[in-house]
Amino acid sequence: MAKIPYFVPDISAKEIGAVNKVLCSRWISAGNILSECERKFEKKLNVNKGHCVGVSSGYSALYLSMLLAGIKKNDIVLMPNINFVASMNAAKQLNARIKLVDSESKFNPNISINDLKKKLSSKVKAIIVMHYGGYPCDMHELLKLKKKYNFILIEDSCHAIFSKYQGKTLGSFGDFSAFSFYANKNITSGEGGMLYCKKAKDVKRAKLLKNHGLNTNSFLHKNQSFHARYDIKETGFNFRLDDLRASLLSTQLDNIEKKNKIRYKIFLEYKKNLKKNKKINILFSEYSTNEYSRHLFVIKTNFKKLLEKKLKKNGISYSCHYKPISYLSAYKNKEKFPNSKNLFETIISLPIYPKLTKNKISKICDIINSI
C-alpha cells in the first residue's frame, strides 16, 4: 500500500451514525432522507426548490440530462477532449454525433472557446462543458454563444461542487447539471449523483425516468393506496439513490464549506513549497481565493516520466486527469488537439484531501523539488 495514497475518504463518526440510524429504521430505500438531501443541495447550489434529483451516479445524471434535452440519433453534441469518458459514453448510447473540442491552452484543460467557435453552428443540439478540477470554464463566453446559437448547455459539475464563477455557483448556469458523489469526490456516498434541471417539467420527467418509468415510488407506495393507479408511463431506468447513501451525503453537506476550505489551505501549502521550482507549473495557480472546490491539484512538467518514477519509488500515489477521449481505443480520433496532447504528456495530479497533513505535503514537494 502507498505511503501517501492519492485519496482517502473523510468519513466522520457523525456520518457513520447517520447511516446507522437509517439502517436501524424501517426504511432504507429512497424516502424522506433523500428528499431532505435534495432540498439541502438545492439551497447550497442556490437554485429553485424541487429542481435537484438524487440519482445513482454522475453518469446517471449526465445520461438523464442528455435524454431530457431530447438528444437523439445524429444530433450534434460538442464536448471537451480532456474529460472523463462518462459524457462520451452517455452521448454514444443515444447515438449522437460527437465533436470533440480542444483545451483552452497548454495550461488550462477546460474547453477552448476558440475551438468551440470553429465547430459551432445552428445545427449543434447541445454543448457539454466540464469544470476541470473545480475551476470554471469561461461561462461568460459560453452564455453569449448559447444566446446566439440556442444550444442546450449541460454542465458536468462532477469536480465543481459549489465552486463559484463571478459570485454564482457552478452547476446553476446551464439547462442541466450533473454532480458526482463517487468515492474520491469532495463529498461521497461511494456511488451517487445529483441532477439539476432548470425547468420544472424536466424535473418531473427525471423522477419518472430514474425509477423505471413508474408513476409512483416505493416510499409512497408503502404509505398510500397506489395499487389501483400503478403504471409505467415510459421506458425508464434504475438510476435511484437510496436513503442509506443520502444520509451519508446529507451529513457531509453540512461540512462541505469547511472541507473545501481545508483543500484551499492544502493548495496554498503546495504553492508555498513549490514556488521556487522552475521545472513545474501549477495549473490554476492564479485562482487564489477560496471560491473553488479544488477537487484536483495538478502540476505540469516536461519531466513527467522522471517525476512519476520518483513518486512511485517513494510510495506516493498520483494520477493523470485525463487521457484525452480521442486517445481511447473505443473513440480513437485522428483529428489533432494540440493543447490536449501537450497536457496529457506533461500533467500529474497530486494527492489533495482533508486528511493530507503538512508533513506529507512537504515530503511530496521535496521529491518534486529534487528533479
VOKEVEX-720863 format. One line per field, with one value per residue (C-alpha): residue in one letter; residue number from 1; x, y, z. Coordinates in Angstrom, 1 decimal, always signed. Last residue first. Example, Ala and Ser with C-alpha at 12.3 -4.5 7.8 and 13.67 -1.06 7.14 Angstrom:
2
residu: c(S | A)
num: c(2 | 1)
xx: c(+13.7 | +12.3)
yy: c(-1.1 | -4.5)
zz: c(+7.1 | +7.8)
//
This chain:
371
residu: c(I | S | N | I | I | D | C | I | K | S | I | K | N | K | T | L | K | P | Y | I | P | L | S | I | I | T | E | F | L | N | K | S | N | P | F | K | E | K | N | K | Y | A | S | L | Y | S | I | P | K | Y | H | C | S | Y | S | I | G | N | K | K | L | K | K | E | L | L | K | K | F | N | T | K | I | V | F | L | H | R | S | Y | E | N | T | S | Y | E | S | F | L | I | N | I | K | K | N | K | K | L | N | K | K | Y | E | L | F | I | K | Y | R | I | K | N | K | K | E | I | N | D | L | Q | T | S | L | L | S | A | R | L | D | D | L | R | F | N | F | G | T | E | K | I | D | Y | R | A | H | F | S | Q | N | K | H | L | F | S | N | T | N | L | G | H | N | K | L | L | K | A | R | K | V | D | K | A | K | K | C | Y | L | M | G | G | E | G | S | T | I | N | K | N | A | Y | F | S | F | A | S | F | D | G | F | S | G | L | T | K | G | Q | Y | K | S | F | I | A | H | C | S | D | E | I | L | I | F | N | Y | K | K | K | L | K | L | L | E | H | M | D | C | P | Y | G | G | Y | H | M | V | I | I | A | K | V | K | S | S | L | K | K | K | L | D | N | I | S | I | N | P | N | F | K | S | E | S | D | V | L | K | I | R | A | N | L | Q | K | A | A | N | M | S | A | V | F | N | I | N | P | M | L | V | I | D | N | K | K | I | G | A | L | L | M | S | L | Y | L | A | S | Y | G | S | S | V | G | V | C | H | G | K | N | V | N | L | K | K | E | F | K | R | E | C | E | S | L | I | N | G | A | S | I | W | R | S | C | L | V | K | N | V | A | G | I | E | K | A | S | I | D | P | V | F | Y | P | I | K | A | M)
num: c(371 | 370 | 369 | 368 | 367 | 366 | 365 | 364 | 363 | 362 | 361 | 360 | 359 | 358 | 357 | 356 | 355 | 354 | 353 | 352 | 351 | 350 | 349 | 348 | 347 | 346 | 345 | 344 | 343 | 342 | 341 | 340 | 339 | 338 | 337 | 336 | 335 | 334 | 333 | 332 | 331 | 330 | 329 | 328 | 327 | 326 | 325 | 324 | 323 | 322 | 321 | 320 | 319 | 318 | 317 | 316 | 315 | 314 | 313 | 312 | 311 | 310 | 309 | 308 | 307 | 306 | 305 | 304 | 303 | 302 | 301 | 300 | 299 | 298 | 297 | 296 | 295 | 294 | 293 | 292 | 291 | 290 | 289 | 288 | 287 | 286 | 285 | 284 | 283 | 282 | 281 | 280 | 279 | 278 | 277 | 276 | 275 | 274 | 273 | 272 | 271 | 270 | 269 | 268 | 267 | 266 | 265 | 264 | 263 | 262 | 261 | 260 | 259 | 258 | 257 | 256 | 255 | 254 | 253 | 252 | 251 | 250 | 249 | 248 | 247 | 246 | 245 | 244 | 243 | 242 | 241 | 240 | 239 | 238 | 237 | 236 | 235 | 234 | 233 | 232 | 231 | 230 | 229 | 228 | 227 | 226 | 225 | 224 | 223 | 222 | 221 | 220 | 219 | 218 | 217 | 216 | 215 | 214 | 213 | 212 | 211 | 210 | 209 | 208 | 207 | 206 | 205 | 204 | 203 | 202 | 201 | 200 | 199 | 198 | 197 | 196 | 195 | 194 | 193 | 192 | 191 | 190 | 189 | 188 | 187 | 186 | 185 | 184 | 183 | 182 | 181 | 180 | 179 | 178 | 177 | 176 | 175 | 174 | 173 | 172 | 171 | 170 | 169 | 168 | 167 | 166 | 165 | 164 | 163 | 162 | 161 | 160 | 159 | 158 | 157 | 156 | 155 | 154 | 153 | 152 | 151 | 150 | 149 | 148 | 147 | 146 | 145 | 144 | 143 | 142 | 141 | 140 | 139 | 138 | 137 | 136 | 135 | 134 | 133 | 132 | 131 | 130 | 129 | 128 | 127 | 126 | 125 | 124 | 123 | 122 | 121 | 120 | 119 | 118 | 117 | 116 | 115 | 114 | 113 | 112 | 111 | 110 | 109 | 108 | 107 | 106 | 105 | 104 | 103 | 102 | 101 | 100 | 99 | 98 | 97 | 96 | 95 | 94 | 93 | 92 | 91 | 90 | 89 | 88 | 87 | 86 | 85 | 84 | 83 | 82 | 81 | 80 | 79 | 78 | 77 | 76 | 75 | 74 | 73 | 72 | 71 | 70 | 69 | 68 | 67 | 66 | 65 | 64 | 63 | 62 | 61 | 60 | 59 | 58 | 57 | 56 | 55 | 54 | 53 | 52 | 51 | 50 | 49 | 48 | 47 | 46 | 45 | 44 | 43 | 42 | 41 | 40 | 39 | 38 | 37 | 36 | 35 | 34 | 33 | 32 | 31 | 30 | 29 | 28 | 27 | 26 | 25 | 24 | 23 | 22 | 21 | 20 | 19 | 18 | 17 | 16 | 15 | 14 | 13 | 12 | 11 | 10 | 9 | 8 | 7 | 6 | 5 | 4 | 3 | 2 | 1)
xx: c(+14.0 | +14.5 | +11.8 | +9.2 | +10.5 | +10.7 | +7.2 | +5.7 | +7.5 | +6.3 | +2.7 | +3.0 | +4.2 | +1.5 | -1.1 | -3.5 | -6.6 | -8.7 | -7.9 | -5.4 | -2.9 | -1.1 | -2.5 | +0.3 | +0.4 | +3.0 | +2.1 | -1.6 | -1.4 | +0.5 | -1.9 | -5.0 | -3.4 | -2.5 | -5.9 | -5.4 | -8.2 | -7.4 | -10.0 | -9.9 | -13.2 | -13.3 | -9.5 | -9.1 | -6.8 | -9.5 | -11.0 | -7.8 | -6.1 | -7.3 | -6.7 | -3.5 | -2.9 | -0.6 | +0.3 | +3.4 | +5.4 | +8.8 | +9.7 | +6.3 | +6.9 | +10.4 | +9.3 | +6.4 | +8.8 | +11.1 | +8.2 | +6.8 | +10.0 | +8.4 | +6.3 | +2.7 | +1.2 | -2.4 | -4.2 | -7.7 | -11.1 | -10.2 | -13.9 | -13.4 | -14.2 | -11.4 | -9.3 | -6.1 | -7.2 | -3.9 | -2.4 | -5.0 | -2.4 | +0.8 | +3.8 | +6.9 | +10.6 | +11.2 | +10.7 | +11.0 | +7.2 | +6.9 | +6.6 | +4.4 | +2.2 | +1.7 | +0.7 | -1.7 | -3.5 | -3.6 | -5.2 | -7.8 | -8.5 | -9.1 | -11.5 | -13.4 | -13.8 | -15.2 | -17.6 | -18.7 | -19.5 | -23.3 | -23.2 | -21.3 | -24.4 | -26.7 | -24.3 | -24.1 | -27.9 | -28.4 | -26.4 | -28.6 | -31.7 | -31.4 | -30.4 | -32.2 | -30.9 | -32.9 | -34.1 | -37.1 | -39.4 | -42.5 | -45.5 | -45.4 | -48.5 | -49.8 | -53.1 | -55.1 | -52.1 | -51.4 | -53.0 | -50.6 | -47.7 | -45.8 | -46.5 | -45.3 | -42.0 | -41.7 | -42.1 | -45.0 | -45.8 | -43.1 | -40.8 | -38.2 | -37.4 | -34.8 | -37.2 | -40.1 | -38.0 | -36.4 | -39.8 | -40.9 | -37.6 | -37.7 | -41.2 | -39.8 | -37.2 | -33.6 | -32.8 | -30.1 | -29.1 | -27.3 | -25.1 | -24.2 | -21.6 | -19.4 | -21.6 | -19.1 | -18.3 | -15.3 | -15.1 | -12.8 | -15.5 | -18.0 | -20.5 | -20.9 | -22.8 | -24.6 | -26.1 | -28.9 | -30.1 | -26.9 | -25.8 | -26.6 | -23.8 | -21.2 | -22.4 | -22.7 | -20.4 | -18.4 | -17.9 | -18.2 | -17.4 | -20.3 | -19.3 | -17.0 | -15.5 | -18.7 | -20.0 | -20.6 | -22.6 | -25.1 | -26.0 | -28.7 | -28.0 | -29.7 | -26.9 | -26.6 | -27.8 | -25.8 | -22.7 | -23.1 | -23.6 | -20.4 | -18.5 | -19.5 | -19.2 | -15.5 | -15.0 | -14.7 | -12.2 | -13.5 | -10.7 | -11.9 | -15.3 | -16.7 | -18.7 | -21.3 | -22.7 | -26.0 | -28.0 | -25.5 | -27.1 | -27.1 | -23.3 | -20.4 | -17.1 | -14.9 | -16.5 | -15.7 | -12.0 | -11.8 | -13.7 | -11.4 | -12.9 | -11.1 | -7.6 | -5.8 | -2.0 | -1.5 | -4.5 | -8.3 | -8.5 | -9.6 | -13.2 | -14.6 | -17.5 | -20.0 | -22.7 | -25.4 | -26.4 | -28.1 | -25.7 | -22.9 | -23.9 | -23.8 | -20.4 | -18.9 | -20.2 | -18.8 | -15.4 | -13.8 | -12.7 | -9.8 | -11.5 | -14.1 | -17.8 | -19.8 | -23.1 | -24.6 | -27.8 | -27.3 | -29.7 | -31.3 | -30.7 | -34.0 | -32.5 | -34.2 | -32.2 | -29.0 | -29.5 | -30.6 | -27.3 | -25.3 | -27.1 | -26.8 | -23.1 | -22.7 | -24.1 | -27.2 | -29.6 | -30.7 | -32.9 | -32.5 | -35.2 | -37.6 | -36.7 | -35.2 | -31.5 | -28.8 | -26.5 | -26.3 | -30.1 | -30.6 | -28.3 | -30.3 | -33.5 | -32.1 | -30.7 | -34.1 | -35.8 | -33.2 | -33.8 | -37.6 | -37.6 | -35.4 | -34.5 | -33.5 | -36.9 | -37.8 | -35.1 | -32.0 | -30.1 | -31.2 | -29.8 | -26.6 | -26.0 | -26.4 | -24.0 | -21.4 | -21.7 | -21.3 | -18.4 | -16.6 | -15.9 | -13.0 | -12.3 | -8.5 | -7.1 | -3.8 | -2.4 | +0.8 | +2.8 | +1.2 | +0.0)
yy: c(+16.8 | +17.1 | +19.8 | +17.2 | +14.8 | +17.5 | +18.6 | +15.2 | +15.0 | +18.6 | +17.6 | +14.6 | +16.8 | +19.4 | +16.6 | +15.1 | +14.2 | +16.9 | +15.7 | +16.5 | +14.0 | +15.0 | +15.0 | +15.0 | +16.9 | +16.9 | +14.5 | +14.7 | +18.5 | +18.6 | +16.3 | +18.2 | +21.5 | +20.2 | +18.5 | +17.0 | +15.0 | +11.3 | +10.2 | +7.0 | +6.5 | +2.9 | +2.7 | +5.9 | +8.5 | +10.9 | +10.9 | +12.5 | +10.7 | +12.8 | +13.7 | +11.9 | +10.2 | +10.1 | +7.8 | +8.4 | +5.3 | +6.8 | +4.8 | +5.7 | +9.4 | +9.2 | +7.3 | +9.7 | +12.6 | +11.1 | +10.4 | +13.9 | +15.9 | +18.5 | +19.5 | +20.5 | +20.2 | +19.4 | +19.7 | +18.3 | +18.7 | +22.3 | +23.1 | +26.7 | +30.1 | +30.4 | +32.9 | +32.3 | +31.1 | +32.3 | +28.8 | +27.3 | +24.6 | +24.7 | +24.9 | +22.8 | +23.0 | +26.4 | +25.2 | +28.2 | +28.3 | +24.6 | +24.6 | +27.7 | +26.6 | +23.2 | +24.8 | +27.2 | +24.2 | +22.4 | +25.5 | +25.6 | +21.9 | +22.7 | +25.4 | +22.8 | +20.7 | +23.6 | +24.6 | +20.9 | +20.5 | +20.3 | +18.6 | +15.7 | +14.9 | +14.9 | +12.8 | +9.9 | +10.0 | +10.1 | +6.9 | +5.0 | +6.8 | +5.4 | +6.9 | +5.6 | +5.3 | +2.1 | +3.0 | +4.1 | +3.2 | +5.4 | +5.9 | +2.6 | +2.3 | +1.7 | +3.6 | +0.9 | -0.1 | +3.5 | +3.3 | +5.3 | +4.7 | +1.8 | +3.0 | +6.5 | +5.0 | +2.6 | +5.2 | +6.3 | +6.8 | +4.2 | +4.9 | +2.5 | +4.9 | +7.3 | +8.0 | +9.2 | +11.5 | +12.9 | +13.5 | +15.7 | +17.5 | +18.2 | +19.8 | +22.0 | +23.6 | +24.3 | +20.7 | +19.7 | +16.1 | +14.7 | +11.7 | +8.5 | +5.8 | +5.5 | +8.1 | +10.9 | +14.5 | +16.1 | +13.3 | +10.2 | +7.6 | +8.8 | +11.5 | +13.0 | +16.1 | +16.7 | +20.0 | +20.8 | +23.9 | +25.5 | +28.2 | +26.6 | +23.9 | +26.4 | +28.7 | +32.4 | +35.1 | +35.7 | +32.0 | +29.9 | +26.4 | +24.7 | +21.1 | +21.5 | +18.2 | +16.5 | +19.8 | +18.5 | +21.4 | +20.8 | +23.7 | +23.3 | +25.2 | +28.5 | +29.6 | +33.3 | +33.1 | +29.9 | +31.7 | +34.6 | +32.0 | +30.2 | +33.5 | +34.5 | +30.9 | +30.7 | +27.3 | +27.4 | +25.6 | +22.5 | +20.2 | +20.7 | +22.4 | +20.2 | +21.5 | +19.7 | +21.5 | +20.6 | +20.4 | +21.9 | +22.5 | +26.3 | +26.1 | +25.7 | +23.9 | +26.9 | +28.7 | +25.7 | +25.8 | +29.4 | +28.8 | +26.0 | +23.7 | +23.5 | +21.9 | +25.2 | +25.4 | +24.2 | +26.3 | +26.3 | +22.5 | +21.0 | +20.3 | +16.9 | +16.6 | +13.9 | +12.7 | +11.3 | +7.6 | +8.0 | +5.5 | +7.4 | +10.6 | +8.7 | +7.1 | +10.4 | +12.1 | +9.3 | +9.3 | +11.7 | +14.9 | +16.4 | +16.2 | +18.7 | +18.2 | +19.1 | +17.3 | +17.0 | +15.1 | +12.0 | +9.8 | +11.6 | +14.3 | +15.5 | +17.6 | +15.2 | +12.3 | +14.3 | +15.4 | +11.8 | +10.5 | +13.1 | +12.5 | +8.7 | +9.2 | +11.2 | +8.2 | +6.6 | +9.7 | +12.4 | +15.0 | +18.7 | +21.2 | +21.0 | +24.4 | +26.8 | +27.2 | +28.4 | +25.4 | +25.3 | +25.5 | +23.0 | +20.5 | +20.8 | +20.2 | +17.1 | +15.8 | +16.2 | +14.3 | +11.5 | +11.3 | +11.2 | +8.2 | +6.2 | +2.7 | +2.1 | +2.2 | +0.6 | +2.4 | +0.8 | +1.0 | +4.7 | +5.5 | +3.6 | +5.8 | +8.9 | +7.5 | +6.8 | +10.4 | +11.6 | +9.3 | +11.0 | +9.9 | +11.6 | +9.4 | +9.0 | +9.9 | +9.5 | +7.4 | +8.5 | +5.5 | +3.5 | +0.0)
zz: c(-10.2 | -6.4 | -6.0 | -6.8 | -4.2 | -1.6 | -2.6 | -1.8 | +1.6 | +2.5 | +1.6 | +3.9 | +6.8 | +6.1 | +6.5 | +3.9 | +5.8 | +4.0 | +0.5 | -2.2 | -3.6 | -6.8 | -10.4 | -13.0 | -16.3 | -19.1 | -21.9 | -21.4 | -21.3 | -24.6 | -26.4 | -25.1 | -26.3 | -29.7 | -30.5 | -33.9 | -35.5 | -36.0 | -33.4 | -31.4 | -29.5 | -28.3 | -28.1 | -26.1 | -27.5 | -28.8 | -25.3 | -24.0 | -21.1 | -18.2 | -15.5 | -14.6 | -11.2 | -8.2 | -5.4 | -3.3 | -2.3 | -2.7 | -5.8 | -7.3 | -6.8 | -8.2 | -11.4 | -11.9 | -11.7 | -14.3 | -16.6 | -16.2 | -16.7 | -19.0 | -16.1 | -15.3 | -11.9 | -10.9 | -7.6 | -8.2 | -6.4 | -5.6 | -4.7 | -5.7 | -4.1 | -1.5 | -3.5 | -5.4 | -8.8 | -10.3 | -9.6 | -12.0 | -13.0 | -11.0 | -13.3 | -12.9 | -13.7 | -12.2 | -8.6 | -6.3 | -5.5 | -4.8 | -1.0 | -0.9 | -3.7 | -2.1 | +1.2 | -0.6 | -2.3 | +1.1 | +2.6 | -0.2 | +0.4 | +4.1 | +2.9 | +0.8 | +3.9 | +6.0 | +3.1 | +2.8 | +6.5 | +6.5 | +3.1 | +4.7 | +6.8 | +3.8 | +1.8 | +4.3 | +4.8 | +1.1 | +0.7 | +3.1 | +2.0 | -1.6 | -4.9 | -8.0 | -11.5 | -12.3 | -15.8 | -17.7 | -20.6 | -20.4 | -18.1 | -16.3 | -14.1 | -10.6 | -10.2 | -8.5 | -6.3 | -5.2 | -1.7 | +0.4 | +2.7 | +1.0 | -2.5 | -1.5 | -0.3 | -3.2 | -5.9 | -8.1 | -11.8 | -12.6 | -15.6 | -14.3 | -11.4 | -12.9 | -15.8 | -13.6 | -11.4 | -14.5 | -16.0 | -13.2 | -13.0 | -16.8 | -16.4 | -13.7 | -16.0 | -14.8 | -14.1 | -11.6 | -11.4 | -8.4 | -8.2 | -6.2 | -5.7 | -2.6 | -0.9 | -1.3 | -0.6 | -2.2 | -4.7 | -4.5 | -3.6 | -6.3 | -5.3 | -8.8 | -9.9 | -13.2 | -14.5 | -16.8 | -18.6 | -17.7 | -15.2 | -11.9 | -11.9 | -10.9 | -8.2 | -8.9 | -7.4 | -10.6 | -11.1 | -7.9 | -6.8 | -5.0 | -6.0 | -9.0 | -9.9 | -11.0 | -12.4 | -15.9 | -17.1 | -19.9 | -22.2 | -24.8 | -28.0 | -29.0 | -31.3 | -30.4 | -26.8 | -26.2 | -27.6 | -25.1 | -22.3 | -23.3 | -23.4 | -19.9 | -18.6 | -19.4 | -17.8 | -14.1 | -11.8 | -9.8 | -11.1 | -14.7 | -14.9 | -17.6 | -20.5 | -22.5 | -25.6 | -27.1 | -30.3 | -32.8 | -36.1 | -35.7 | -35.9 | -33.6 | -34.6 | -35.1 | -32.1 | -29.9 | -31.0 | -29.9 | -26.6 | -25.7 | -23.1 | -19.8 | -19.6 | -18.9 | -19.1 | -22.7 | -23.6 | -23.7 | -24.3 | -27.6 | -28.6 | -29.5 | -31.9 | -31.0 | -33.3 | -31.1 | -31.0 | -27.5 | -26.0 | -27.7 | -25.8 | -22.5 | -23.2 | -24.3 | -21.1 | -18.9 | -20.5 | -18.1 | -20.0 | -21.9 | -25.3 | -24.3 | -25.5 | -28.5 | -29.4 | -32.9 | -33.2 | -35.3 | -33.3 | -30.3 | -27.8 | -26.4 | -23.6 | -21.2 | -22.7 | -22.5 | -18.9 | -18.0 | -19.3 | -17.4 | -14.1 | -14.5 | -15.2 | -12.1 | -10.2 | -8.7 | -8.8 | -6.5 | -8.2 | -7.9 | -9.0 | -6.1 | -4.6 | -7.1 | -7.2 | -4.8 | -5.1 | -1.3 | -1.1 | -3.8 | -2.0 | +1.2 | -0.6 | -2.3 | +1.0 | +2.7 | -0.1 | +0.2 | +3.9 | +3.3 | +1.1 | -1.3 | +0.1 | +3.8 | +5.6 | +9.0 | +10.8 | +12.2 | +9.0 | +8.6 | +12.1 | +11.3 | +8.2 | +10.3 | +12.9 | +10.3 | +9.2 | +12.8 | +13.4 | +10.5 | +6.9 | +5.2 | +2.1 | +1.5 | -1.9 | -3.9 | -1.0 | +0.8 | +2.0 | -0.8 | +0.0)
//
